[in-house]
Amino acid sequence: MAHPAEGPDPAASLWKGLAVLRFVFLAQALAVNLLRWPELAHPMAVWFVLSVMAAWTLLISWAYDAPSRRRWQVLSADLAVAVGALLTTPYILSEQMLEQHDFTVPTYWVTAPVLAWAIHRGWVGGVLAGLVIVPADLSTRAVINDSTLGNLFLLLLAALVVGYTSALVRQAATERARATELAARTAERERLARAVHDGVLQVLAYVQRRGLAIGGEAAELGRAAGEQEERLRSLIRGGSEPLGTATHGQVDLARELAGFAATNVSVAAPAEPVLVPSEVARELVAAVKAALDNVDQHAAGARTYLLLEDDEHGVVVSVRDDGPGIQPGRLEAAAADGRMGVSRSIVGRLAELGGTATSRSAAGEGTEWELRVPRVPAARATDTAPAT
């Protein structure tokens, strides 16, 4: 069921259209009753009813003009006035007119409150309001024929269509507002990125590598530079929110990997968001970071390329560098010596998710890691890493 939006109502144009339609219905009711006035059983009573209808049309049009006045009490009163006008029909019309299935006193004017409920509360509210009008209309009929049932069906159909349209209008307004906000955030990040520029990030990365290489107090300075670089990159890409805080636990992996982009790191990802469970994203991003750290440590200055691919079974991240490559047997020798950095930080993480981490390398041709993981993380029941 649709609910009225806070602030300006996206369906304001529908309310304006209803106001015009209400006056059209009033004019039609006046014309019909004027033409048959000599035949009415109580002709003076019809003018009283029509006067009330005219005054109510002016009042309710003013009330609906402001969103703050479109409350359920007002809409209920609108519906009650329509039902009251309908119930005067058997008294005002003559027996012959009732037997001939003539127009009710308010004619189509009673449609307006139903459409008001449809605009305000969606198709459910409109249909429910229509189901209030239907028995009131039937109670005034001496004869119920196909024309009666057809008109009432059209009333309910109009409520359904208008209510569904109002819901679509509000949904479109919400999506437009979200897109506008996203565009504003993107523009702000671009402005910030231009102000900071990659030169600052490159210097921080260089200080981090050199500090760690020199050791001692310089290593502490390098670690501090690395922390500031990571914070600055997060600020530029809008990553102030922690990983895994997306709606329903889904994280846009493409956005997370975009944060690794730098002067020596190129990132390619689908244009559409690649949503995965936060647990999968957290471990996969950590594995990618470990692979990039290996490049910085063993192939300083090499250019690295990240490629994210998405299919119905899962996601694949390729991390390829143009460094000197890994000598054959080096990873196996490291594992044999008890140095499990790569095995635990990359292969182990993917294994716990039910995925695989495969490396391909040759001397002088760089190294490529292919990280393949399903969208739904597997049970963490194994510590055995797949072969690389």
Secondary structure, 3 states (H helix, E strand, C coil): CCCCCCCCCCCHHHHHHHHHHHHHHHHHHHHHHHHCHHHCCCHHHHHHHHHHHHHHHHHHHHHHCCHHHCCHHHHHHHHHHHHHHHHCHHHHCCHHHHHCCCCCCCHHHHHHHHHHHHHHHHHHHHHHHHHHHHHHHHHCCCCCCHHHHHHHHHHHHHHHHHHHHHHHHHHHHHHHHHHHHHHHHHHHHHHHHHHHHHHHHHHHHHHHHHHHHHCCHHHHHHHHHHHHHHHHHHHHCCCCCCCCCCHHHEEEHHHHHHCCCECCEEEECCCCCCEEEHHHHHHHHHHHHHHHHHHHHHCCCCCEEEEEEECCCEEEEEEEECCCCCCCCHHHHHHHCCCCHHHHHHHHHHHHCCCEEEEEECCCCCEEEEEEEECCCCCCCCCCCCCC
